[in-house]
Amino acid sequence: MNPSSTRLSRRYERIATQLSELFEENPDSQSRMATAVALLHHKMSHFFWTGFYRLVGEDLIVGPYQGPLACSILLPRGVGVCWAGITRGESILVPDVRLFEGHIACDSRSRSEVVVPCRDRSGNVVGVLDVDSVTVNALGSEDVVGLERIVALVTEIPHSPAQGR
C-alpha cells in the first residue's frame, strides 16, 4: 500500500471511530446520515459533494447532504450512477463521470463519483451514499472501502439499554 493510501485508510478509520461514538445512543437514521455527511464532507478535502439519496416508494430523493445544491426533487428513474448503485446493489466507482453512460450532472463541476448502497435490516437497498469530486480519478478503491464502512455504521441498529449491551 502506498503512503497516500495508508493515510487515507487511517483517516477513514478515525472517522469511523468518531461516528461509532456519536451513534452509540442515536438510533435515528436521518440524524445519523446528517452527522456522517457533515463529518465526511469536512474531513475529506477531495470531496466536492457528499450526501444521501433515499429510495421513497419508487423515487430516489435527496436526503441529508453537504456541498452545492443537489438534484433536490428526485432523480429520473433508472438513470445515472445513483440508480445504478440501487439496481446493482453494489458500490460503484466512477473515475471520470463523463465516461459513464447516463450520468446525471447535478453540478457540471463534478468529475468523479462513488456511490455506496444503503440497506435496511432485511438487506433491501433503501438508498445510496453519493460522493463527488471535481477532479478526474480523485476517488479510488480506498474511498469505496472507507465509505462502505461508514454506510454500515449509519444503517446499523444500536442495542437498546434493555438488551444489555
TORDREN-52066 format. One line per 10 residues: number of its first residue (from 1); their letters; for each residue x, y, z of N, C-alpha, C. Coordinates in steps of 0.02 Angstrom, whole numbers. Example, Ala and Ser with C-alpha at 12.3 -4.5 7.8 and 13.67 -1.06 7.14 Angstrom:
BEGIN
1 = AS = 660,-284,390,615,-225,390,660,-165,390; 642,-112,354,684,-53,357,645,2,394;
//
This chain:
BEGIN
1 = MNPSSTRLSR = 43,-59,0,0,0,0,45,62,0; 30,110,-43,72,169,-46,55,216,13; 101,262,29,91,305,88,26,346,86; 6,371,27,-55,410,25,-117,366,36; -114,304,13,-169,256,26,-173,241,100; -115,232,132,-113,218,203,-143,276,243; -125,338,224,-152,397,258,-227,401,250; -252,387,190,-323,390,177,-360,336,217; -333,276,218,-363,222,257,-366,240,331; -312,270,356,-311,290,427,-362,346,440;
11 = RYERIATQLS = -370,391,393,-419,444,402,-490,414,406; -505,367,362,-570,334,365,-578,296,432; -525,267,456,-527,231,521,-545,280,577; -513,339,577,-528,389,628,-600,414,623; -623,425,562,-692,448,552,-741,394,576; -729,332,560,-773,277,581,-775,272,657; -717,280,690,-716,278,763,-756,335,792; -748,395,765,-785,453,789,-860,443,779; -880,419,720,-951,408,707,-980,354,753; -942,301,765,-965,248,810,-983,277,878;
21 = ELFEENPDSQ = -940,320,903,-953,352,968,-1014,398,965; -1020,436,912,-1077,482,904,-1143,444,896; -1140,386,865,-1201,347,851,-1221,301,908; -1180,296,959,-1191,247,1013,-1262,250,1041; -1288,308,1052,-1355,316,1081,-1404,348,1032; -1390,345,968,-1431,379,919,-1459,330,867; -1521,307,875,-1549,259,828,-1581,291,766; -1585,358,763,-1620,391,708,-1578,393,644; -1603,362,591,-1564,356,530,-1552,424,496; -1601,469,497,-1591,535,466,-1536,574,502;
31 = SRMATAVALL = -1537,571,568,-1486,605,608,-1417,575,595; -1414,509,590,-1350,476,576,-1324,495,507; -1369,498,458,-1349,518,390,-1320,588,391; -1356,634,423,-1334,704,426,-1266,711,460; -1257,675,514,-1194,678,551,-1137,649,510; -1148,592,478,-1097,561,437,-1077,605,379; -1126,634,346,-1113,678,288,-1073,739,310; -1092,770,365,-1057,830,388,-984,814,405; -974,759,440,-905,740,459,-864,723,398; -890,681,354,-853,662,294,-836,722,251;
41 = HHKMSHFFWT = -886,764,240,-876,822,195,-822,869,221; -818,877,286,-769,923,314,-701,891,327; -697,826,330,-633,792,343,-599,768,279; -637,761,225,-609,734,163,-603,790,112; -544,817,105,-535,876,64,-548,864,-10; -547,801,-32,-559,787,-103,-633,777,-118; -678,786,-69,-750,780,-80,-778,848,-98; -816,851,-152,-849,912,-175,-922,912,-154; -954,854,-158,-1024,846,-138,-1029,780,-102; -1063,780,-45,-1069,720,-3,-1140,715,21;
51 = GFYRLVGEDL = -1175,662,5,-1244,657,28,-1277,591,14; -1337,586,39,-1378,526,30,-1436,541,-16; -1453,492,-57,-1515,490,-93,-1554,431,-65; -1617,444,-47,-1659,393,-16,-1711,367,-65; -1723,302,-64,-1775,272,-105,-1841,280,-67; -1886,320,-95,-1951,333,-64,-2003,309,-115; -2034,252,-99,-2078,221,-149,-2034,199,-207; -2048,225,-266,-2008,209,-325,-1964,268,-346; -1959,318,-303,-1920,378,-320,-1857,382,-278; -1806,410,-307,-1742,422,-273,-1738,497,-258;
61 = IVGPYQGPLA = -1742,513,-193,-1749,583,-171,-1690,602,-127; -1665,663,-135,-1608,685,-96,-1623,684,-22; -1574,662,17,-1578,663,90,-1527,713,116; -1501,702,176,-1451,747,203,-1389,751,157; -1365,812,146,-1305,820,105,-1268,884,123; -1206,888,99,-1163,947,106,-1133,961,38; -1127,1025,22,-1099,1045,-43,-1149,1088,-79; -1136,1100,-144,-1182,1143,-182,-1251,1109,-189; -1300,1148,-212,-1367,1122,-220,-1367,1057,-259; -1409,1011,-237,-1414,945,-268,-1473,942,-315;
71 = CSILLPRGVG = -1477,886,-350,-1539,871,-387,-1589,855,-333; -1626,906,-312,-1661,902,-248,-1731,870,-250; -1763,866,-305,-1830,837,-305,-1823,761,-310; -1804,736,-367,-1792,665,-374,-1751,653,-436; -1717,597,-437,-1676,580,-495,-1718,537,-544; -1712,550,-609,-1751,511,-657,-1739,436,-647; -1792,397,-646,-1787,326,-632,-1742,289,-681; -1698,249,-652,-1656,204,-691,-1597,237,-726; -1585,301,-715,-1532,336,-750,-1480,361,-700; -1416,358,-718,-1363,387,-677,-1330,338,-630;
81 = VCWAGITRGE = -1279,363,-597,-1237,322,-553,-1276,301,-491; -1315,346,-462,-1353,329,-401,-1402,272,-415; -1439,277,-470,-1486,223,-487,-1448,159,-503; -1390,164,-533,-1350,103,-546,-1332,69,-481; -1315,109,-430,-1299,80,-364,-1360,47,-333; -1419,76,-344,-1481,47,-318,-1496,-19,-354; -1496,-18,-420,-1517,-77,-458,-1466,-134,-454; -1401,-117,-453,-1350,-169,-448,-1340,-193,-376; -1357,-150,-328,-1348,-168,-258,-1276,-172,-237; -1233,-134,-271,-1162,-134,-255,-1132,-65,-263;
91 = SILVPDVRLF = -1075,-55,-231,-1040,9,-237,-1015,18,-308; -1016,81,-329,-993,97,-397,-943,154,-392; -885,143,-421,-831,193,-426,-828,216,-498; -835,281,-508,-832,310,-575,-775,360,-577; -717,340,-604,-659,384,-606,-669,447,-648; -710,443,-702,-725,500,-744,-798,497,-763; -839,540,-733,-911,537,-744,-932,549,-816; -889,583,-854,-905,596,-924,-906,531,-965; -875,478,-938,-873,414,-973,-927,366,-949; -969,387,-901,-1022,344,-875,-1086,360,-913;
101 = EGHIACDSRS = -1110,313,-952,-1170,324,-992,-1230,339,-948; -1264,394,-962,-1322,414,-924,-1307,454,-861; -1244,474,-851,-1227,513,-792,-1270,575,-787; -1296,589,-727,-1336,649,-716,-1291,701,-682; -1282,756,-716,-1238,809,-690,-1280,860,-651; -1287,848,-586,-1322,898,-544,-1279,961,-540; -1214,953,-545,-1167,1009,-546,-1114,992,-598; -1106,1035,-647,-1060,1021,-702,-987,1016,-681; -971,1037,-619,-902,1032,-595,-883,961,-573; -932,919,-562,-918,850,-539,-881,812,-594;
111 = RSEVVVPCRD = -827,777,-574,-785,740,-622,-776,666,-603; -779,649,-538,-775,579,-518,-825,567,-462; -845,503,-453,-900,490,-407,-895,419,-378; -918,413,-317,-926,347,-284,-997,345,-257; -1031,289,-268,-1098,278,-241,-1096,212,-202; -1122,214,-140,-1124,154,-97,-1196,142,-76; -1224,82,-90,-1293,68,-70,-1302,65,5; -1359,86,28,-1380,80,99,-1434,27,101; -1431,-16,152,-1480,-70,158,-1517,-66,224; -1578,-91,224,-1617,-95,286,-1600,-161,322;
121 = RSGNVVGVLD = -1633,-174,377,-1620,-234,416,-1629,-299,376; -1674,-297,328,-1688,-356,287,-1640,-364,229; -1596,-315,220,-1548,-319,165,-1571,-285,102; -1629,-253,103,-1654,-218,44,-1618,-151,36; -1601,-134,-25,-1569,-69,-38,-1622,-15,-31; -1608,35,12,-1656,88,27,-1629,158,9; -1569,160,-18,-1539,224,-37,-1466,215,-53; -1433,271,-63,-1361,270,-77,-1327,330,-43; -1264,319,-25,-1219,375,-8,-1184,393,-73; -1184,456,-91,-1155,479,-154,-1102,531,-137;
131 = VDSVTVNALG = -1042,521,-164,-987,568,-153,-959,588,-222; -951,652,-233,-923,678,-295,-859,717,-281; -815,719,-331,-755,760,-329,-751,800,-394; -716,856,-391,-708,898,-451,-649,877,-494; -614,825,-473,-554,802,-508,-565,731,-534; -547,719,-597,-549,652,-625,-501,608,-585; -522,547,-571,-481,497,-534,-465,518,-462; -503,565,-434,-489,586,-365,-513,535,-314; -560,493,-333,-589,443,-288,-565,374,-310; -550,332,-261,-523,266,-278,-549,211,-234;
141 = SEDVVGLERI = -517,154,-238,-540,95,-201,-537,106,-125; -489,146,-100,-486,161,-29,-548,199,-7; -572,244,-50,-634,280,-35,-693,232,-33; -697,186,-80,-752,138,-82,-753,98,-17; -697,71,3,-692,31,64,-711,73,125; -684,133,130,-698,177,187,-771,198,189; -800,214,132,-869,236,130,-917,178,144; -899,118,122,-941,60,138,-943,49,214; -888,60,247,-887,53,320,-930,106,353; -927,167,327,-967,222,355,-1042,207,345;
151 = VALVTEIPHS = -1061,184,286,-1131,167,273,-1155,112,321; -1112,63,333,-1131,9,380,-1144,37,449; -1105,86,470,-1116,118,536,-1181,158,537; -1195,193,483,-1256,234,480,-1318,189,485; -1317,132,452,-1376,90,449,-1379,38,504; -1326,32,544,-1325,-16,600,-1377,4,652; -1413,-44,677,-1464,-31,728,-1430,-38,796; -1428,16,836,-1396,12,901,-1435,-32,950; -1400,-61,998,-1433,-101,1050,-1469,-53,1097; -1527,-74,1119,-1563,-34,1168,-1536,-51,1237;
161 = PAQGR = -1540,-6,1285,-1517,-21,1353,-1549,-85,1381; -1610,-99,1360,-1645,-159,1385,-1612,-223,1360; -1574,-218,1304,-1542,-278,1277,-1476,-292,1312; -1456,-248,1356,-1396,-259,1395,-1332,-266,1357; -1317,-223,1316,-1255,-219,1277,-1208,-274,1291;
//
